[in-house]
C-alpha cells in the first residue's frame, strides 16, 4: 500500500521520518537515474542524490500542490546536479562547436531497441558539456535560452553543444546493433 | 537546420526512454540522508528555546489551562454522569453489530466480547463511557462495512501499544490516520490489506501491530484509549485540516557592522598638561610699621606712626603651569607666574619745616632699615631735624613684583565629566623682584632684591578651587579661585617693618593635556 503524493508531501512537511523514507522509496529510483545521467560515476550520483533529498526535505514546506510533486523533485535534482558540476568546475569552459548542424539530417533514429541503461551509458560517454546540455534539452525539456541562463553560457553555445551531442550519440547508436536475443552488442 | 518534426521525434524518443527510468540507489545513500537529517534536527535548536520570557509565557498558559480544565471538569461532571448512563444503554444496543464482526474474524470476536464486558464494568470512568458511546455510534453507522470496524479495533490496539512504545507508536499514528482515510474512500477488508504484497515496511509494521494485540485482552484503560482513537480516526479529516508543523527558523545574520572607533578616553590616568592663565587679583602686602621710625619718634609721633595700614590694590598675575596627573583624581602641578601686586599704604607723614620736605612713615621706616642695611635708594638718607608730624592720612602707592613658583597638589572631582572640579593646595615660592613706594614728595622709591631690605624668597601657602571645562579631548578651560598667604615676613628684619602679603585672585586660563 502506498500513499498518494499529497499524503507524502504532508508527512514530509511535518518532518515525519516515515513519510520521508517513503518519499525516498517512491521517487528515489527515478531521481537516482537522473543523477546517473548528469554525472560520470555512481559515487558522484549518490552524492548528488543525497544533497538533493536533503534540499527536498528542507524545502518541501514551500511546495504547493499546483503541480505533480515528481516534477518538483526532478527539478531539484537537476539543479543539484548542475551545482555539483559547477563545483567540480566541469561547466567552466563550454565553447561553441561548429560543423555539427546537419549531421543527423535525414537519419532515422529508433531507440526502442535499446535499454535505457545502454542509452544512459552513451550519454555519460559524451563530453561533460554535451552531456549536460543534452540532458537538459532533450530529456528535461528546457529551452536553449533557459539552459543558457542556467549554465551562464550563450544560447548559441547551448545549441552547438547540443548539436554536437546529437551527432556523437547518433554515431554511437549506429555502431550498435540489436540481436534477436534482445542483447545489444558492438558491431 | 534540422527538420522540426524529426527533431521533435528525436527528443521525444529520448524523453520517453528516460521518463520511467529508475535505478534503486544503494542502501548507503538513504543511510547518509538519514544521518544528515538527524544531524540537522539536532543542530536546529531554536534560540527562543533559551529565552526566559518564552518560559514565563508558557508557564502562564499552562497555569491558565490547568485552571480552565479544572473549572471545565467541575461544571460538566454532572453531564458526564448522565452520559455514562446513556452509554451503558447504548452498549447493549450495539452488541448485534459485534456479533456480525465475530462471524468474520475470531480474534475480533474475542475482542468485542471483552469490550462488552469492559463496558459493563461498574468502575468505568465517565470519559471512557463518552468515548465508547461515540465509538458505538460510529460502529452502528458503519455496520454495513465490518472491515472498518475491524480496522478500528486494530487501530485501537495499535494505540494501546503506542502507550508502551512511544517511538513506534508515532510511526503507526501517522500511518493509521492515513490508512483509515483510505479505508473510508475505498473500503477494503483488513485481511486484504494484510495480504497485500505491496505493503510498505511501515504498513506491515502497523498491520503486524494490529494482529499482535488483537488477541490481548482489553482492560478499561485500554478501551478508553481505543475508543478515543477510533472516534478520532473515523472522523474524516481533510488534508487541509491536518496540522502542518513547520519548523520556524530564526536566521541570525550579522550585517556589515560599522566598526566604531573606540572613543579615546578623555581622562587618562597618566597625563601631562600645560596651562596659561591671567589672574586678576587683589594683593595686600599687609605692611605694618612695628616700631616708630627715628624721625617720627623725634617728632613725638611714635604712636601715630604705628597707625598706618595697607590697602589692597588691583593686581594681576600672568601664570604658566605644568602638571602631571598622578591618578584619576590626584595631580601635582608647578609653574611660574609673574605677579604685579599693587597696593596703597595709608599713614601720616612728617614735614621738615626747614627744608619743606615731607617724609611718610613708610619711607621713614625704610630709611631706618636702609641705614641698617645701607643701600636703599632713597631720596633723603637722613631724617629731618626740625620735622613735625602732619596728622593727615595720606595714601602712598606701594607696589610689588614677584616671580612666583607654585607647587600644588590637586584633587579633581568628576574627572571624566565635561565639567570637573579641582581642589588645590600647596606652597608658593615668591621671589622678590622689586618694590616701589611713592615718596611723600611724590617721587618713587624703588627697592630691589639686591638692596637686602626684602627677603628674596618669601614662602606662601596657597589654596584654591578650580573649575575645569572640557573643550575637547585635550583642551580645557579653567577658572581658578586662589588665595595666597605669605607665611614668612617679606622683610629680612622685622624691627621696624613687617609684611605678610596675601592675595585673592581669580584666574582664567586654558589647559592642554598631552
Interface residues (C-beta under 8 A of the other chain):
Chain A: X1 X2 X3 X6 X7 X10 X11 X13 X14 X15 X16 X17 X18 X19 X20 X21 X22 X24 X25 X28 X29 X30 X32 X33 X36 X37 X46 X49 X50 X53 X54 X57 X58 X61 X101 X102 X104 X105 X109 X110 X111 X112 X114 X116 X117 X119 X120 X137 X138 X139 X141 X166
Chain B: X1 X2 X3 X6 X9 X10 X11 X13 X14 X15 X16 X17 X18 X20 X21 X22 X23 X24 X25 X26 X28 X29 X30 X32 X33 X34 X36 X37 X40 X41 X171 X174 X175 X178 X179 X182 X193 X196 X198 X199 X200 X202 X203 X239 X242 X243 X244 X245 X246 X247
